[in-house]
């Protein structure tokens, strides 16, 4: 079999031997795993089917993997939470312990945990493949829980085939989705928040913090039980009901999956599960992520690969997820986790400090995910820009379907923090919005949860400052507020319609949510004030929030009806640094932006394909909080250049300051 074709980027040519060697090593690992799975990578991914508690043949069976353990007991109310030989697991060899128990030994919702002993010590542990973990609200102790409902969830959508629509992702957190200051649930999200997302028009939901995590304030990044959906939001059946409801509405469900590290808790998590630091993780300093205060997986161990790859299979098969956002890829790939590195040139990616085992795991993760479901979506969250992540396998890529264009929100923040409006460089902005490798599909966003978390600021907070609490009345004539409202709309519109293959928004940001995200902790006296979403603001017609939401709703509707991602040609028609004008074509649409803070232009001319154009979206429309300086549905005809040697056509427009407009080319009846 011949080698896959190289990536198209000519600057990668000197590194092709390294790229091929890395891919060969990943394929060698794949072959080794297939051999262990008797020829099947799918069969190898059976950790969740081998370990844990199961009811089989009228009896309960429990298995655990703990190579350094000397004995394991199950603790529960029937043992008074003490070691009892009736609940002892027997060593079976290869680090596996097993126990078989009568059918009355366990019951649905029964709490239990393990007592694991190793040379010189012992400790309480949660099973490594626990599918349900709950916290006692009085003692705050976490326990596994038997989950064997008498009536398992009955799916209404047996096979979800997503509609052929553009990928417009609504990033959400179940717990903080309510306006009330408390932890929300899967059921409440289904009944109260999902309708809002449907109304907003997004075609996919990306759920954060679903895997069980002991500390709510970690935003789900410090995972303890990888196979357990977080019980603080409800039951597994309620999560299935939420996913089913999304599918009934034609909405894909993506999950943020954390395989880049794990919580360092030892009772609740995997760390030192069998008394060693290296069962799942690297031993010594390499196994500790000091900035994140977490444990780093050893992707070179086949048992760890089995655990993580099985985790992908479990979430797809058990909860029918449509895709994953893989978090923290830069941290996985580099031994220094990429901390403090700029990654300014290709040589930075191809030195000896890359963790080849981690790269091989990412290749295998994509292989497993797409073998499970060829239509499943995998998205790489990578801040360093590693050049082959979202390239297809036949291009020597790692196989992610998309990568997030993480430089775009960083550029918006830099502009808003450091540069006066009149000094924005249009050429640099265009480059940041549109540059990508030809093999890779990217998803753009102006801001995500990263920008909304405490310590950072949302775009609206940066634009308004403290005035966001006093200056958002819709009848407020303050030019400062008008600037903020206008740029909020323009930034989103240009980010979406220059995006390559998808767009993302974090919940609430579409209407300029006025406050950041901060979970209850000692520093805020355990307040939920900032761990919620103030939906009532977007329904208050007296405030600009309602205007911003209506703009976002119509913008998303326009993206769905005209799908800009179907047209890879984003043609720049005009850019002028002094005028702060940018105009470009996407399909049969022309988008025109005037970022100048004070100059409006009459009869502004630029080249365009000949024809008739109708105004279909105007950010200055009063319904969006604008001044109404353009005529609704106005039609424009291109003008033939008067120069006989230049037969090009031009549009002549009125372009008010701080506005964006979209013109649609009107097809003649014989062409339509």
VOGU-3710 file (C-alpha; in Angstrom, 3 decimals, decimal comma):
1> xxxxxxxxxx> 0,000/0,000/0,000  1,406/3,394/-0,973  1,930/6,188/1,520  -0,897/8,702/1,949  -0,611/11,873/-0,081  1,284/14,660/1,702  -0,421/17,730/3,090  -0,855/20,487/0,522  0,954/23,132/2,568  4,296/23,588/0,722
11> xxxxxxxxxx> 5,964/24,826/3,905  5,520/21,366/5,379  7,633/19,734/2,659  10,877/19,729/4,717  9,054/17,948/7,536  7,426/15,175/5,503  9,835/12,496/6,810  8,915/13,392/10,407  5,195/13,476/9,560  5,367/10,076/7,877
21> xxxxxxxxxx> 7,366/8,595/10,765  4,841/9,853/13,297  1,938/8,469/11,304  3,718/5,102/10,897  4,163/4,858/14,642  0,459/5,573/15,164  -0,445/2,859/12,655  1,914/0,428/14,362  0,097/1,039/17,641  -3,214/0,530/15,856
31> xxxxxxxxxx> -2,079/-2,836/14,540  -0,945/-3,899/18,014  -4,335/-2,981/19,464  -6,180/-4,746/16,662  -4,192/-7,860/17,456  -5,308/-7,640/21,077  -8,871/-7,226/19,829  -8,511/-10,340/17,669  -8,360/-8,263/14,527  -10,897/-5,632/15,582
41> xxxxxxxxxx> -10,151/-2,208/17,022  -13,831/-2,028/18,000  -13,538/-5,232/20,031  -10,442/-3,879/21,768  -12,525/-0,939/23,062  -14,373/-2,977/25,689  -13,088/-1,611/29,020  -16,587/-0,508/30,023  -17,990/-3,929/29,106  -15,296/-5,812/31,025
51> xxxxxxxxxx> -14,934/-3,755/34,203  -17,603/-2,488/36,558  -20,817/-3,981/37,914  -23,079/-6,047/35,633  -26,136/-8,242/36,034  -25,496/-11,414/34,065  -27,227/-14,794/34,118  -29,325/-14,010/37,225  -26,285/-12,874/39,201  -24,183/-9,780/39,747
61> xxxxxxxxxx> -20,608/-9,701/38,447  -18,049/-7,068/39,412  -14,583/-6,740/37,876  -11,823/-4,236/38,436  -8,340/-3,650/37,064  -5,769/-2,792/39,721  -2,326/-4,303/38,975  -0,667/-3,223/42,249  -3,597/-4,155/44,509  -3,395/-7,064/46,918
71> xxxxxxxxxx> -7,088/-7,240/47,740  -10,325/-5,391/46,933  -13,590/-5,316/48,872  -16,910/-3,709/47,981  -18,181/-1,457/50,759  -21,891/-0,684/51,075  -24,681/-0,278/53,624  -24,952/-4,068/53,900  -21,335/-4,266/55,068  -21,710/-1,208/57,336
81> xxxxxxxxxx> -19,124/0,333/54,999  -16,465/-1,998/56,357  -14,557/-4,847/54,741  -16,687/-7,969/54,564  -15,506/-11,176/52,895  -18,981/-11,672/51,434  -18,158/-8,718/49,185  -14,542/-9,618/48,500  -13,152/-9,694/44,950  -10,792/-12,481/43,995
91> xxxxxxxxxx> -7,573/-11,947/42,013  -7,882/-13,479/38,535  -4,401/-12,632/37,211  -3,127/-9,778/35,022  -4,221/-7,264/37,666  -7,895/-8,209/37,333  -10,135/-8,817/40,363  -13,590/-10,367/40,100  -16,544/-11,214/42,314  -19,847/-12,974/41,594
101> xxxxxxxxxx> -22,823/-12,272/43,849  -26,400/-13,436/44,283  -29,126/-11,343/42,705  -30,258/-9,870/46,039  -26,832/-8,499/46,991  -27,335/-5,267/45,022  -30,334/-3,157/44,141  -31,099/-0,153/41,945  -29,679/3,136/43,354  -27,680/1,306/46,036
111> xxxxxxxxxx> -24,529/3,315/46,920  -21,190/1,532/47,155  -17,462/2,056/46,823  -14,304/-0,032/46,934  -11,663/-0,573/49,568  -8,451/-1,220/47,654  -5,415/-2,559/49,518  -1,836/-2,503/48,247  1,532/-3,236/49,864  1,725/-1,116/52,999
121> xxxxxxxxxx> -1,588/0,753/52,742  -5,186/0,869/51,547  -7,802/3,417/50,555  -11,408/3,988/49,559  -11,908/4,221/45,793  -14,622/4,718/43,179  -14,602/1,946/40,504  -12,654/2,978/37,412  -15,574/2,252/35,075  -18,380/3,494/37,335
131> xxxxxxxxxx> -21,375/4,603/35,271  -23,117/6,455/38,064  -21,481/8,436/40,885  -23,423/10,484/43,444  -22,447/12,807/46,245  -24,087/12,660/49,662  -25,211/16,228/50,276  -24,722/15,983/54,039  -21,349/14,208/54,227  -20,163/15,384/50,759
141> xxxxxxxxxx> -18,778/11,861/50,215  -18,890/10,502/46,660  -19,993/6,922/46,065  -20,687/4,795/43,049  -24,351/3,918/42,674  -25,931/0,817/41,195  -27,852/1,969/38,148  -30,267/-0,692/36,966  -33,621/1,053/36,432  -36,597/-1,293/36,146
151> xxxxxxxxxx> -37,675/0,584/33,010  -34,654/1,708/30,969  -35,064/4,770/28,800  -36,934/4,097/25,558  -35,492/6,181/22,735  -38,012/7,849/20,424  -35,383/8,474/17,728  -33,741/5,141/17,011  -31,326/6,487/14,412  -30,625/10,187/14,122
161> xxxxxxxxxx> -29,708/11,435/10,674  -28,814/15,121/11,056  -30,425/17,462/8,529  -28,143/18,746/5,809  -27,713/22,158/7,405  -24,739/24,372/8,260  -22,919/23,580/11,507  -24,023/26,334/13,902  -23,013/25,299/17,421  -24,586/26,544/20,641
171> xxxxxxxxxx> -22,149/25,900/23,474  -23,947/25,279/26,766  -23,492/24,246/30,390  -26,473/22,438/31,912  -25,827/23,493/35,500  -25,608/27,234/34,912  -28,281/27,420/32,211  -31,124/28,579/34,438  -31,726/32,154/35,547  -32,334/30,983/39,088
181> xxxxxxxxxx> -29,207/30,879/41,239  -28,759/27,112/41,614  -27,576/24,060/39,681  -29,883/23,281/36,783  -30,780/19,790/35,628  -30,932/17,816/32,393  -34,741/17,816/32,617  -34,909/21,578/33,138  -32,566/22,141/30,232  -34,769/19,975/28,011
191> xxxxxxxxxx> -37,982/21,767/28,952  -36,794/25,362/29,409  -33,480/25,954/27,609  -33,721/23,713/24,543  -36,747/25,690/23,240  -34,659/28,867/23,468  -31,912/27,281/21,374  -34,462/26,079/18,843  -35,889/29,612/18,684  -32,381/31,008/18,187
201> xxxxxxxxxx> -31,920/28,690/15,202  -28,696/26,852/16,062  -28,255/23,389/14,551  -25,988/21,769/17,163  -25,458/21,929/20,911  -22,058/21,411/22,481  -22,499/20,390/26,116  -19,722/21,205/28,548  -19,017/19,474/31,884  -21,011/16,271/31,289
211> xxxxxxxxxx> -18,408/13,788/32,558  -18,497/13,460/36,344  -16,284/15,943/38,194  -16,095/16,399/41,973  -15,575/20,180/41,928  -18,395/22,101/40,252  -16,189/25,156/39,810  -13,787/23,274/37,525  -16,278/23,750/34,643  -16,049/19,992/34,169
221> xxxxxxxxxx> -12,353/19,996/33,304  -11,219/17,927/36,310  -12,940/14,656/35,488  -13,041/11,908/38,106  -15,350/9,240/36,630  -15,041/9,147/32,863  -17,983/6,823/32,181  -20,456/8,609/34,476  -22,602/11,558/33,394  -22,561/14,164/36,139
231> xxxxxxxxxx> -25,241/13,255/38,685  -25,513/16,837/39,949  -27,567/17,496/36,800  -29,808/14,424/37,084  -29,928/10,774/36,064  -28,525/9,024/32,986  -32,109/8,531/31,803  -32,736/12,262/32,007  -29,613/12,953/29,965  -30,815/10,453/27,369
241> xxxxxxxxxx> -34,188/12,189/27,293  -32,468/15,534/26,678  -30,396/14,099/23,827  -33,478/12,419/22,378  -35,364/15,729/22,489  -32,504/17,447/20,667  -32,639/14,784/17,972  -36,404/15,151/17,612  -35,739/18,837/16,926  -33,079/18,028/14,320
251> xxxxxxxxxx> -30,233/19,237/16,534  -26,884/17,446/16,769  -25,494/16,825/20,255  -21,759/17,223/20,803  -19,949/16,663/24,089  -16,794/18,203/25,466  -14,682/15,124/26,185  -11,736/15,446/28,557  -8,989/12,977/27,702  -6,119/15,425/28,120
261> xxxxxxxxxx> -5,830/15,027/31,895  -7,741/13,885/34,999  -8,480/15,182/38,469  -5,766/14,365/40,984  -8,274/13,358/43,685  -7,478/9,881/44,944  -10,745/8,830/46,588  -13,014/10,125/43,811  -10,654/9,837/40,848  -8,155/7,537/39,164
271> xxxxxxxxxx> -4,996/8,891/40,762  -3,185/6,302/42,902  -6,140/3,961/42,411  -4,054/0,845/43,101  -1,527/2,614/45,299  0,749/3,617/42,423  0,933/6,926/40,625  1,511/5,202/37,294  -1,479/2,886/36,771  -3,126/5,344/34,363
281> xxxxxxxxxx> -0,658/8,212/34,422  2,998/8,963/33,969  5,088/8,431/37,070  7,042/11,324/38,542  6,872/14,974/37,407  5,688/14,042/33,895  2,473/12,715/35,404  1,543/16,026/37,020  0,203/19,069/35,191  1,321/21,722/37,623
291> xxxxxxxxxx> -0,636/24,588/36,089  -3,901/22,637/35,985  -3,252/20,734/39,245  -4,178/17,455/37,550  -2,788/14,120/36,361  -1,435/13,427/32,861  -2,302/10,148/31,133  0,394/7,769/29,914  -0,809/7,236/26,344  1,965/4,714/25,758
301> xxxxxxxxxx> 0,227/2,050/27,871  -2,220/-0,152/26,000  -4,449/-0,380/29,087  -4,787/3,421/29,116  -5,594/3,429/25,420  -8,228/0,760/26,037  -9,738/2,874/28,827  -9,899/6,086/26,768  -10,957/4,554/23,456  -13,643/2,534/25,235
311> xxxxxxxxxx> -14,824/5,794/26,763  -15,507/7,142/23,258  -17,400/3,986/22,312  -19,429/4,149/25,532  -20,665/7,718/25,061  -21,580/7,079/21,424  -23,388/3,800/22,005  -24,979/4,465/25,380  -25,995/8,109/24,886  -26,076/8,340/21,077
321> xxxxxxxxxx> -23,891/11,417/20,904  -23,193/12,931/17,502  -19,678/14,146/18,185  -16,982/15,351/20,539  -14,916/18,421/21,211  -11,523/17,101/22,331  -10,173/19,469/24,947  -6,583/20,423/25,747  -4,835/18,945/22,733  -1,820/21,253/22,921
331> xxxxxxxxxx> -1,237/20,124/26,499  -1,356/16,500/25,356  1,036/16,924/22,453  4,006/18,628/24,087  5,968/17,547/27,106  5,973/21,119/28,424  2,214/21,282/27,626  2,922/24,223/25,333  3,033/26,581/28,293  4,598/29,933/27,515
341> xxxxxxxxxx> 5,387/28,970/23,913  4,499/31,115/20,922  4,718/28,449/18,155  5,875/30,969/15,588  7,184/28,558/12,947  6,779/25,011/11,669  10,031/23,799/13,258  8,334/24,298/16,634  6,003/21,375/15,884  8,568/18,862/14,716
351> xxxxxxxxxx> 11,148/18,750/17,497  11,813/15,870/19,864  9,604/17,334/22,613  6,394/16,061/21,030  4,637/13,257/22,911  4,356/10,715/20,106  2,160/8,481/22,251  -0,378/11,295/22,670  -0,378/11,975/18,930  -0,933/8,276/18,270
361> xxxxxxxxxx> -3,838/8,288/20,712  -5,517/11,201/18,892  -5,160/9,313/15,610  -6,719/6,229/17,214  -9,501/8,264/18,834  -10,556/9,587/15,446  -10,300/6,142/13,916  -12,547/4,647/16,603  -15,046/7,524/16,534  -15,522/7,374/12,779
371> xxxxxxxxxx> -15,633/3,589/12,721  -18,499/3,803/15,210  -20,340/6,347/13,075  -18,888/7,801/9,856  -21,108/10,855/10,326  -19,848/11,557/13,820  -18,089/14,917/14,294  -14,727/15,306/16,019  -13,398/18,788/16,798  -9,879/19,629/17,952
381> xxxxxxxxxx> -9,407/22,319/20,594  -5,757/23,166/20,002  -4,209/26,538/20,766  -0,831/25,831/19,149  -2,067/25,201/15,583  -0,488/21,774/15,113  -0,599/21,442/11,327  -2,059/17,988/10,693  -4,782/17,606/13,307  -7,833/18,296/11,129
391> xxxxxxxxxx> -6,396/16,905/7,928  -7,937/13,646/6,681  -6,185/10,345/7,184  -5,448/9,991/3,464  -3,488/13,259/3,651  -1,270/12,044/6,482  -3,541/13,897/8,903  -4,727/12,880/12,360  -8,350/12,757/11,233  -10,282/15,399/13,180
401> xxxxxxxxxx> -13,226/16,676/11,154  -12,755/20,264/12,342  -10,527/22,421/14,440  -11,550/25,558/16,281  -10,065/28,748/14,823  -8,826/29,861/18,231  -6,815/32,782/16,902  -9,979/34,665/15,897  -11,351/35,393/19,404  -7,824/36,239/20,526
411> xxxxxxxxxx> -7,588/38,793/17,726  -10,937/40,358/18,625  -9,812/40,675/22,246  -6,527/42,245/21,172  -8,326/44,775/18,980  -10,822/45,735/21,655  -8,221/45,965/24,422  -5,311/47,607/22,645  -6,425/49,448/19,506  -8,616/52,482/18,908
421> xxxxxxxxxx> -11,428/51,830/16,437  -9,968/54,248/13,921  -6,658/52,331/14,036  -8,012/48,856/13,313  -6,024/47,346/10,466  -8,474/45,880/7,977  -5,919/43,732/6,159  -4,789/42,029/9,355  -8,386/41,464/10,404  -9,206/39,870/7,045
431> xxxxxxxxxx> -6,158/37,609/7,310  -7,071/36,468/10,826  -10,649/35,742/9,797  -9,888/33,805/6,630  -6,452/32,188/6,836  -6,387/28,393/7,167  -4,731/25,336/5,702  -6,497/24,022/2,639  -6,791/20,455/3,996  -8,409/21,456/7,266
441> xxxxxxxxxx> -11,958/22,502/8,055  -12,262/25,113/10,770  -15,007/26,473/13,022  -14,916/30,185/13,788  -16,201/32,024/16,828  -15,982/35,512/18,251  -16,087/34,258/21,834  -16,725/31,017/23,701  -16,895/29,975/27,337  -13,175/30,760/27,603
451> xxxxxxxxxx> -13,841/34,455/27,092  -16,894/34,411/29,397  -15,159/32,892/32,440  -14,139/35,083/35,352  -10,711/36,569/34,780  -11,631/37,333/31,185  -14,470/39,347/29,685  -17,136/38,849/27,083  -17,096/41,137/24,055  -20,085/43,078/25,362
461> xxxxxxxxxx> -18,407/43,613/28,736  -15,287/44,901/26,985  -17,366/47,211/24,821  -19,564/48,585/27,622  -17,547/48,255/30,812  -19,504/49,174/33,937  -21,984/51,027/31,723  -23,485/47,659/30,845  -25,484/47,950/34,078  -26,841/51,426/33,414
471> xxxxxxxxxx> -26,642/52,146/29,687  -28,520/49,348/27,919  -31,927/51,025/27,683  -33,084/50,822/24,065  -33,986/54,527/24,006  -30,546/55,531/25,255  -29,073/58,007/22,726  -25,549/57,688/24,161  -23,035/57,223/21,278  -20,941/55,015/23,581
481> xxxxxxxxxx> -23,775/52,501/23,864  -24,525/52,721/20,142  -20,896/51,889/19,377  -20,979/48,857/21,672  -24,250/47,526/20,306  -23,140/48,116/16,707  -19,749/46,418/17,054  -21,265/43,480/18,913  -23,446/42,778/15,872  -20,735/43,460/13,308
491> xxxxxxxxxx> -18,136/41,279/15,018  -20,509/38,306/15,067  -21,702/38,786/11,514  -18,268/39,025/9,943  -16,970/36,101/12,034  -19,822/33,848/10,915  -19,806/34,760/7,212  -16,028/34,482/6,840  -16,013/31,132/8,680  -14,767/28,151/6,727
501> xxxxxxxxxx> -17,035/25,321/7,863  -18,857/26,201/11,079  -19,636/28,778/13,748  -19,893/28,625/17,544  -21,505/30,786/20,221  -21,552/30,403/24,005  -25,006/30,566/25,585  -26,135/34,060/26,396  -23,418/35,780/24,411  -25,769/36,067/21,428
511> xxxxxxxxxx> -27,663/38,774/23,310  -24,651/40,361/25,000  -24,970/38,692/28,403  -23,953/41,356/30,914  -21,875/39,293/33,320  -19,119/36,720/33,348  -19,232/33,099/34,505  -18,019/32,359/38,024  -19,002/29,208/39,870  -19,660/29,097/43,627
521> xxxxxxxxxx> -16,435/29,049/45,624  -14,894/30,417/48,782  -13,694/33,524/46,934  -17,280/34,569/46,138  -18,828/33,207/49,343  -20,297/30,287/47,377  -22,629/32,513/45,431  -24,518/31,391/42,319  -24,974/34,980/41,155  -22,569/34,576/38,240
531> xxxxxxxxxx> -23,240/30,870/37,593  -26,525/31,459/35,760  -27,896/33,050/32,589  -30,210/36,070/32,746  -32,650/35,063/30,017  -35,208/37,681/31,083  -32,961/40,397/29,652  -33,371/39,151/26,098  -37,157/39,281/26,395  -37,224/42,865/27,712
541> xxxxxxxxxx> -38,000/45,061/24,680  -36,901/48,134/26,620  -33,308/46,906/26,617  -30,737/46,488/23,858  -30,317/42,826/24,833  -33,600/42,047/23,066  -32,351/43,895/19,967  -29,079/41,976/19,965  -30,912/38,664/20,264  -33,193/39,511/17,350
551> xxxxxxxxxx> -30,163/40,358/15,236  -28,488/37,063/16,142  -31,674/35,140/15,411  -32,005/36,649/11,946  -28,268/36,263/11,289  -28,440/32,550/12,145  -31,593/32,127/10,048  -29,810/33,734/7,101  -26,821/31,415/7,564  -29,166/28,421/7,544
561> xxxxxxxxxx> -31,031/29,528/4,435  -27,923/30,560/2,449  -25,255/28,290/4,031  -22,071/30,315/3,519  -19,962/27,244/4,343  -21,060/25,620/1,101  -18,985/28,229/-0,760  -15,279/27,870/-0,075  -14,592/30,945/-2,195  -14,725/33,988/0,101
571> xxxxxxxxxx> -13,805/36,694/-2,393  -12,572/40,015/-1,059  -14,120/42,784/-3,179  -12,873/45,869/-1,404  -10,733/46,766/1,577  -9,667/50,280/2,533  -7,560/51,010/5,586  -8,415/54,698/5,969  -12,119/54,300/5,229  -12,326/51,154/7,419
581> xxxxxxxxxx> -14,418/49,530/4,712  -14,437/45,810/3,983  -16,623/44,137/1,355  -16,571/40,498/0,271  -18,668/37,968/-1,619  -19,817/34,560/-0,339  -21,942/32,658/-2,835  -24,654/35,006/-4,081  -24,281/37,326/-1,095  -22,204/40,473/-0,763
591> xxxxxxxxxx> -21,379/41,664/2,750  -20,268/45,223/3,372  -18,820/46,488/6,676  -17,967/50,020/7,765  -15,924/49,879/10,965  -15,175/53,607/10,930  -16,343/55,281/14,157  -17,362/58,562/12,525  -17,428/58,442/8,725  -20,440/57,444/6,644
601> xxxxxxxxxx> -20,044/57,216/2,890  -22,451/58,212/0,132  -22,125/56,551/-3,293  -19,225/54,403/-2,133  -18,147/52,332/-5,126  -16,380/49,004/-5,390  -16,186/46,196/-7,933  -18,819/43,447/-7,901  -20,222/40,802/-10,254  -22,811/42,393/-12,557
611> xxxxxxxxxx> -26,458/42,198/-11,606  -29,242/43,330/-9,325  -28,773/43,166/-5,557  -31,338/43,458/-2,780  -30,643/44,418/0,833  -31,624/41,426/3,001  -29,928/42,245/6,337  -29,089/45,653/7,783  -27,403/45,826/11,175  -28,625/49,450/11,429
621> xxxxxxxxxx> -32,286/48,395/11,338  -34,143/49,854/14,364  -35,409/46,368/15,221  -31,747/45,550/15,928  -31,152/48,737/17,917  -29,840/50,720/14,932  -30,576/54,193/13,597  -32,449/53,073/10,475  -30,255/54,911/7,999  -30,828/52,467/5,134
631> xxxxxxxxxx> -34,009/51,786/3,156  -35,376/48,297/3,926  -35,268/45,839/1,002  -33,558/48,457/-1,145  -32,451/47,234/-4,586  -29,135/48,167/-6,205  -27,914/47,610/-9,755  -24,260/47,395/-10,640  -22,863/50,134/-12,860  -20,638/49,524/-15,824
641> xxxxxxxxxx> -17,323/51,291/-15,509  -17,292/54,390/-17,737  -13,739/53,647/-18,801  -14,053/51,902/-22,223  -10,892/49,890/-21,562  -12,265/48,585/-18,277  -15,615/46,804/-18,637  -15,884/45,891/-14,952  -19,020/46,453/-12,896  -19,313/48,318/-9,617
651> xxxxxxxxxx> -21,817/48,758/-6,825  -22,515/52,211/-5,460  -23,813/52,199/-1,880  -24,578/54,384/1,068  -22,537/52,851/3,901  -23,234/54,428/7,307  -20,646/54,267/10,073  -20,634/51,247/12,400  -22,867/49,192/10,121  -22,946/45,959/8,198
661> xxxxxxxxxx> -25,256/45,110/5,331  -25,867/41,975/3,311  -26,961/42,184/-0,308  -28,329/39,219/-2,200  -27,945/38,939/-5,950  -31,375/38,731/-7,554  -31,522/36,080/-10,260  -33,467/36,922/-13,407  -36,678/34,852/-13,929  -35,135/32,845/-16,742
671> xx> -32,215/31,871/-14,480  -34,256/31,099/-11,412
//
